[in-house]
Amino acid sequence: MSKREGMNSRQIAEHAGKPHDVVLADIEKMLIELSLNPSDYLEDCKDATGLSLKQYALDIDLTMTLLTGYDPMMLFAIIKRIDELS
């Protein structure tokens, strides 16, 4: 990743309390809406048996973009903080 490290899709799923397949779909939708190529964010991940699993790695900006879409309180706090800085 070119920017500061954020979270991978499995960490986001755990943090947000959402199934990983739902988070994968949400990430793909977000990246496409932002005119970004989802395949650029795929990360190599294997389970205990060596089977390849789909997982995305997002930088901090994309992680926050996705998470604030899940959590209105987080989004509100960020907006209030930006307002304070203005």
HELIX and SHEET records of a PDB file:
HELIX    1   1 SER A    9  ALA A   16  1                                   8    
HELIX    2   2 HIS A   20  GLU A   33  1                                  14    
HELIX    3   3 PRO A   38  TYR A   41  5                                   4    
HELIX    4   4 ILE A   60  TYR A   70  1                                  11    
HELIX    5   5 PRO A   72  LEU A   85  1                                  14    
SHEET    1   A 2 GLU A   5  ASN A   8  0                                        
SHEET    2   A 2 ALA A  57  ASP A  59 -1                                        
SHEET    1   B 2 CYS A  45  LYS A  46  0                                        
SHEET    2   B 2 SER A  52  LEU A  53 -1                                        
END                                                                             
